[in-house]
Amino acid sequence: QVQLVESGGGLVQAGGSLRLSCAASGSIFSINAMVMGWYRQAPGKQRELVADITSGGSTNYAGSVKGRFTIARDNAKNTVYLQMNSLKPEDTAVYYCNARRDDLDIWGQGTLVTVSS
């Protein structure tokens, strides 16, 4: 059993920054073997990948956030982060943390990010 809890969402003005955290409970050993990712879903839109990071530290970003967002992991703390800079109104969405491997696919409850003009 692995549980993910997101935090750090809120209301921010365009151009501002937020840092999301995803704390994973359970075995650090299990987390180390997982790909960790951030997804987001805006009203009326499909959930989309924002960024992910492999156990080896390789990262992947959606084109819309590349250069503005940074994903990182701290396996010792069982935590994944999403640093979001230069936020735009179109970044407004519920952001979800995800942990996956061949036999597991775990989602957090989501945290709302609202970016005002």
N, CA, C and O of each residue as an XYZ file, in Angstrom:
468
protein
N       0.826     -1.186      0.000
C       0.000      0.000      0.000
C       0.869      1.249      0.000
O       1.710      1.439      0.879
N       0.654      2.091     -0.994
C       1.318      3.378     -1.091
C       0.238      4.449     -1.186
O      -0.710      4.318     -1.961
N       0.384      5.496     -0.403
C      -0.537      6.620     -0.449
C       0.233      7.888     -0.773
O       1.343      8.096     -0.283
N      -0.367      8.739     -1.609
C       0.237      9.996     -2.019
C      -0.629     11.148     -1.533
O      -1.848     11.128     -1.702
N      -0.002     12.150     -0.933
C      -0.709     13.312     -0.428
C      -0.050     14.561     -0.988
O       1.113     14.843     -0.697
N      -0.804     15.314     -1.802
C      -0.302     16.551     -2.388
C      -0.566     17.730     -1.462
O      -1.511     17.718     -0.674
N       0.275     18.739     -1.566
C       0.079     19.983     -0.850
C       0.757     21.106     -1.623
O       1.573     20.854     -2.510
N       0.416     22.339     -1.285
C       1.066     23.490     -1.869
C       0.246     24.266     -2.871
O       0.675     25.325     -3.329
N      -0.924     23.766     -3.224
C      -1.772     24.488     -4.151
C      -2.365     25.733     -3.511
O      -2.292     25.923     -2.297
N      -2.949     26.572     -4.346
C      -3.560     27.793     -3.855
C      -3.795     28.778     -4.966
O      -3.742     28.436     -6.147
N      -4.057     30.006     -4.573
C      -4.319     31.100     -5.505
C      -3.068     31.946     -5.655
O      -2.449     32.340     -4.667
N      -2.702     32.220     -6.896
C      -1.518     33.018     -7.174
C      -1.786     33.877     -8.402
O      -2.543     33.486     -9.291
N      -1.164     35.043     -8.446
C      -1.296     35.916     -9.604
C      -0.397     35.455    -10.737
O       0.638     34.828    -10.513
N      -0.807     35.775    -11.957
C       0.015     35.457    -13.116
C       1.422     36.004    -12.930
O       1.616     37.128    -12.465
N       2.395     35.188    -13.301
C       3.789     35.543    -13.116
C       4.381     35.066    -11.817
O       5.597     35.113    -11.633
N       3.543     34.607    -10.912
C       4.009     34.142     -9.625
C       4.469     32.701     -9.649
O       4.527     32.067    -10.703
N       4.797     32.193     -8.468
C       5.337     30.844     -8.330
C       4.628     30.079     -7.226
O       4.129     30.661     -6.263
N       4.594     28.772     -7.383
C       4.122     27.860     -6.361
C       4.999     26.624     -6.383
O       5.558     26.263     -7.419
N       5.112     25.986     -5.247
C       5.831     24.726     -5.137
C       4.895     23.670     -4.586
O       4.438     23.769     -3.447
N       4.611     22.663     -5.390
C       3.777     21.553     -4.970
C       4.638     20.437     -4.406
O       5.741     20.182     -4.888
N       4.125     19.780     -3.386
C       4.800     18.642     -2.791
C       3.884     17.436     -2.822
O       2.665     17.565     -2.715
N       4.470     16.279     -2.965
C       3.748     15.013     -2.941
C       4.498     14.084     -2.011
O       5.597     13.627     -2.325
N       3.901     13.810     -0.871
C       4.510     12.940      0.122
C       3.948     11.537     -0.020
O       2.733     11.342     -0.012
N       4.826     10.573     -0.149
C       4.440      9.183     -0.326
C       4.667      8.410      0.956
O       5.761      8.420      1.519
N       3.628      7.744      1.408
C       3.757      6.861      2.559
C       4.075      5.453      2.086
O       3.858      5.111      0.924
N       4.585      4.648      2.991
C       4.950      3.298      2.640
C       6.451      3.143      2.496
O       7.232      3.956      2.990
N       6.827      2.101      1.822
C       8.232      1.736      1.728
C       9.001      2.668      0.803
O       8.614      2.874     -0.348
N      10.088      3.227      1.313
C      10.982      4.008      0.470
C      11.547      3.136     -0.644
O      11.751      3.598     -1.767
N      11.793      1.890     -0.325
C      12.293      0.957     -1.321
C      11.357      0.893     -2.524
O      11.811      0.883     -3.668
N      10.055      0.849     -2.265
C       9.085      0.804     -3.353
C       9.067      2.102     -4.157
O       8.988      2.073     -5.386
N       9.138      3.233     -3.471
C       9.140      4.526     -4.136
C      10.342      4.665     -5.055
O      10.237      5.226     -6.146
N      11.468      4.158     -4.617
C      12.693      4.271     -5.403
C      12.567      3.632     -6.780
O      13.217      4.063     -7.733
N      11.734      2.609     -6.880
C      11.575      1.879     -8.127
C      10.480      2.447     -9.015
O      10.227      1.907    -10.092
N       9.827      3.518     -8.593
C       8.676      4.044     -9.304
C       9.004      5.278    -10.128
O       9.863      6.082     -9.767
N       8.298      5.404    -11.240
C       8.254      6.666    -11.967
C       7.249      7.572    -11.263
O       6.110      7.168    -11.028
N       7.654      8.776    -10.930
C       6.796      9.742    -10.269
C       6.408     10.830    -11.258
O       7.232     11.293    -12.047
N       5.152     11.230    -11.205
C       4.696     12.222    -12.152
C       3.686     13.187    -11.576
O       3.046     12.917    -10.560
N       3.557     14.316    -12.245
C       2.515     15.290    -11.973
C       1.625     15.412    -13.197
O       2.106     15.563    -14.320
N       0.337     15.345    -12.967
C      -0.675     15.537    -13.992
C      -1.591     16.664    -13.562
O      -1.625     17.035    -12.388
N      -2.333     17.207    -14.512
C      -3.305     18.230    -14.161
C      -4.559     18.081    -15.003
O      -4.524     17.553    -16.114
N      -5.663     18.557    -14.454
C      -6.936     18.513    -15.148
C      -7.693     19.808    -14.888
O      -8.018     20.136    -13.747
N      -7.965     20.530    -15.954
C      -8.759     21.741    -15.889
C     -10.212     21.400    -16.192
O     -10.482     20.392    -16.845
N     -11.158     22.224    -15.729
C     -12.571     21.961    -16.009
C     -12.835     21.825    -17.503
O     -12.404     22.663    -18.296
N     -13.541     20.772    -17.879
C     -13.878     20.547    -19.267
C     -12.759     20.000    -20.124
O     -12.923     19.869    -21.336
N     -11.625     19.679    -19.526
C     -10.496     19.162    -20.281
C     -10.051     17.816    -19.728
O     -10.358     17.465    -18.589
N      -9.326     17.070    -20.551
C      -8.794     15.787    -20.128
C      -7.576     15.980    -19.227
O      -6.874     16.988    -19.301
N      -7.351     14.987    -18.378
C      -6.155     15.005    -17.568
C      -4.927     14.851    -18.469
O      -4.916     14.027    -19.383
N      -3.906     15.644    -18.202
C      -2.716     15.625    -19.030
C      -1.467     15.530    -18.175
O      -1.432     15.990    -17.034
N      -0.450     14.927    -18.752
C       0.848     14.846    -18.093
C       1.495     16.219    -18.076
O       1.547     16.903    -19.098
N       1.985     16.618    -16.916
C       2.754     17.844    -16.775
C       4.247     17.538    -16.801
O       5.002     18.146    -17.559
N       4.659     16.598    -15.973
C       6.064     16.217    -15.886
C       6.176     14.882    -15.177
O       5.327     14.536    -14.356
N       7.216     14.134    -15.491
C       7.510     12.949    -14.705
C       9.010     12.778    -14.560
O       9.798     13.429    -15.247
N       9.387     11.892    -13.654
C      10.790     11.680    -13.343
C      10.984     10.217    -12.997
O      10.239      9.660    -12.190
N      11.982      9.594    -13.604
C      12.250      8.185    -13.376
C      13.068      7.999    -12.109
O      13.545      8.959    -11.504
N      13.218      6.736    -11.726
C      14.029      6.423    -10.559
C      15.472      6.874    -10.745
O      16.162      7.170     -9.770
N      15.927      6.928    -11.989
C      17.274      7.369    -12.275
C      17.429      8.867    -12.418
O      18.543      9.358    -12.599
N      16.322      9.608    -12.340
C      16.383     11.053    -12.392
C      16.125     11.669    -13.749
O      16.209     12.889    -13.889
N      15.814     10.865    -14.758
C      15.476     11.419    -16.064
C      14.116     12.095    -16.003
O      13.184     11.558    -15.405
N      13.993     13.265    -16.613
C      12.760     14.041    -16.547
C      12.143     14.218    -17.918
O      12.818     14.146    -18.944
N      10.840     14.451    -17.905
C      10.068     14.677    -19.104
C       9.025     15.734    -18.788
O       8.386     15.683    -17.738
N       8.848     16.700    -19.697
C       7.924     17.799    -19.466
C       6.999     17.994    -20.650
O       7.384     17.790    -21.802
N       5.778     18.392    -20.349
C       4.895     18.864    -21.397
C       5.481     20.134    -22.012
O       6.085     20.953    -21.320
N       5.295     20.280    -23.311
C       5.846     21.445    -23.982
C       5.347     22.756    -23.410
O       6.064     23.757    -23.431
N       4.124     22.763    -22.897
C       3.530     23.987    -22.386
C       4.159     24.469    -21.088
O       3.978     25.627    -20.710
N       4.894     23.602    -20.398
C       5.487     23.981    -19.116
C       7.007     23.943    -19.133
O       7.643     24.403    -18.185
N       7.595     23.409    -20.182
C       9.049     23.291    -20.241
C       9.691     24.667    -20.110
O       9.295     25.624    -20.775
N      10.681     24.740    -19.247
C      11.358     25.995    -18.987
C      10.768     26.781    -17.851
O      11.412     27.692    -17.329
N       9.546     26.450    -17.451
C       8.884     27.143    -16.346
C       8.737     26.259    -15.111
O       8.843     26.740    -13.983
N       8.492     24.969    -15.325
C       8.278     24.030    -14.230
C       9.481     23.114    -14.089
O      10.168     22.822    -15.068
N       9.733     22.662    -12.868
C      10.799     21.718    -12.596
C      10.286     20.634    -11.656
O       9.739     20.929    -10.594
N      10.468     19.383    -12.054
C      10.117     18.262    -11.193
C      11.387     17.723    -10.554
O      12.438     17.660    -11.192
N      11.280     17.337     -9.299
C      12.415     16.785     -8.577
C      11.917     15.751     -7.577
O      10.754     15.763     -7.175
N      12.809     14.865     -7.189
C      12.437     13.870     -6.187
C      13.516     13.778     -5.137
O      14.702     13.956     -5.414
N      13.080     13.496     -3.926
C      13.972     13.272     -2.807
C      13.569     11.930     -2.218
O      12.671     11.848     -1.380
N      14.239     10.890     -2.665
C      13.858      9.546     -2.242
C      14.022      9.341     -0.739
O      13.262      8.590     -0.129
N      15.005     10.002     -0.144
C      15.213      9.874      1.293
C      14.023     10.394      2.079
O      13.758      9.924      3.185
N      13.299     11.363      1.519
C      12.123     11.930      2.168
C      10.818     11.400      1.602
O       9.743     11.823      2.026
N      10.898     10.477      0.648
C       9.699      9.939      0.011
C       8.804     11.050     -0.532
O       7.585     11.019     -0.365
N       9.421     12.024     -1.179
C       8.705     13.213     -1.612
C       9.097     13.600     -3.031
O      10.262     13.503     -3.418
N       8.107     14.039     -3.795
C       8.304     14.567     -5.140
C       7.784     15.994     -5.151
O       6.776     16.299     -4.514
N       8.471     16.864     -5.875
C       8.130     18.275     -5.914
C       7.857     18.729     -7.340
O       8.362     18.151     -8.302
N       7.056     19.763     -7.453
C       6.882     20.458     -8.715
C       7.014     21.945     -8.443
O       6.120     22.558     -7.860
N       8.125     22.522     -8.865
C       8.340     23.952     -8.755
C       7.757     24.612     -9.990
O       8.171     24.309    -11.109
N       6.808     25.505     -9.801
C       6.111     26.158    -10.894
C       6.412     27.650    -10.857
O       6.054     28.342     -9.904
N       7.064     28.132    -11.888
C       7.413     29.539    -12.008
C       6.709     30.149    -13.209
O       6.232     29.438    -14.093
N       6.650     31.472    -13.229
C       6.042     32.208    -14.339
C       4.662     31.666    -14.674
O       4.349     31.406    -15.836
N       3.848     31.500    -13.654
C       2.537     30.885    -13.832
C       1.627     31.740    -14.705
O       1.664     32.970    -14.670
N       0.814     31.047    -15.485
C      -0.128     31.663    -16.401
C      -1.543     31.231    -16.045
O      -1.722     30.172    -15.442
N      -2.553     32.019    -16.400
C      -3.930     31.605    -16.125
C      -4.269     30.228    -16.683
O      -5.058     29.500    -16.080
N      -3.692     29.858    -17.814
C      -3.966     28.555    -18.393
C      -3.356     27.398    -17.610
O      -3.618     26.238    -17.928
N      -2.549     27.691    -16.594
C      -2.053     26.655    -15.701
C      -3.070     26.276    -14.633
O      -2.856     25.318    -13.891
N      -4.163     27.005    -14.545
C      -5.195     26.718    -13.555
C      -5.756     25.319    -13.761
O      -6.224     24.985    -14.850
N      -5.707     24.503    -12.714
C      -6.155     23.120    -12.803
C      -6.017     22.468    -11.436
O      -5.410     23.025    -10.521
N      -6.588     21.283    -11.317
C      -6.275     20.418    -10.196
C      -5.054     19.600    -10.580
O      -5.034     18.956    -11.629
N      -4.052     19.627     -9.741
C      -2.802     18.923     -9.999
C      -2.758     17.646     -9.176
O      -3.013     17.660     -7.972
N      -2.431     16.541     -9.839
C      -2.409     15.226     -9.219
C      -1.009     14.630     -9.260
O      -0.306     14.725    -10.266
N      -0.628     14.026     -8.172
C       0.614     13.276     -8.099
C       0.343     11.820     -8.480
O      -0.706     11.270     -8.146
N       1.285     11.209     -9.172
C       1.146      9.832     -9.611
C       2.434      9.062     -9.372
O       3.532      9.580     -9.573
N       2.281      7.832     -8.946
C       3.403      6.907     -8.814
C       3.053      5.648     -9.568
O       1.969      5.095     -9.380
N       3.955      5.182    -10.422
C       3.635      4.003    -11.227
C       4.836      3.093    -11.412
O       5.989      3.522    -11.444
N       4.510      1.828    -11.530
C       5.435      0.793    -11.963
C       4.590     -0.278    -12.624
O       3.385     -0.093    -12.798
N       5.193     -1.384    -12.992
C       4.467     -2.395    -13.758
C       3.205     -2.877    -13.063
O       2.189     -3.122    -13.712
N       3.267     -3.012    -11.746
C       2.168     -3.621    -11.006
C       1.396     -2.659    -10.116
O       0.506     -3.087     -9.381
N       1.716     -1.371    -10.163
C       1.033     -0.382     -9.333
C       0.847      0.910    -10.098
O       1.686      1.291    -10.915
N      -0.260      1.579     -9.827
C      -0.558      2.890    -10.400
C      -1.359      3.649     -9.343
O      -2.555      3.416     -9.170
N      -0.688      4.553     -8.645
C      -1.260      5.216     -7.477
C      -1.445      6.699     -7.769
O      -0.578      7.337     -8.366
N      -2.578      7.240     -7.343
C      -2.899      8.654     -7.530
C      -3.170      9.330     -6.202
O      -3.767      8.739     -5.303
N      -2.727     10.573     -6.083
C      -3.092     11.398     -4.952
C      -4.472     11.992     -5.134
O      -5.121     11.777     -6.158
N      -4.918     12.740     -4.137
C      -6.267     13.303     -4.154
C      -6.373     14.592     -4.961
O      -7.478     15.024     -5.288
N      -5.263     15.199     -5.278
C      -5.235     16.421     -6.054
C      -5.160     17.667     -5.200
O      -5.642     17.691     -4.067
N      -4.552     18.702     -5.753
C      -4.494     20.003     -5.106
C      -4.781     21.071     -6.160
O      -4.242     21.023     -7.266
N      -5.624     22.025     -5.811
C      -6.088     23.025     -6.772
C      -5.114     24.181     -6.871
O      -4.707     24.761     -5.865
N      -4.746     24.507     -8.104
C      -3.936     25.676     -8.408
C      -4.771     26.626     -9.245
O      -5.267     26.253    -10.308
N      -4.926     27.852     -8.768
C      -5.679     28.869     -9.488
C      -4.768     30.060     -9.750
O      -4.204     30.639     -8.821
N      -4.630     30.417    -11.015
C      -3.772     31.526    -11.417
C      -4.658     32.632    -11.965
O      -5.353     32.439    -12.962
N      -4.636     33.775    -11.323
C      -5.457     34.901    -11.730
C      -4.686     35.825    -12.657
O      -3.456     35.870    -12.632
N      -5.433     36.566    -13.483
C      -4.827     37.487    -14.441
C      -4.266     38.702    -13.742
O      -3.716     39.589    -14.393
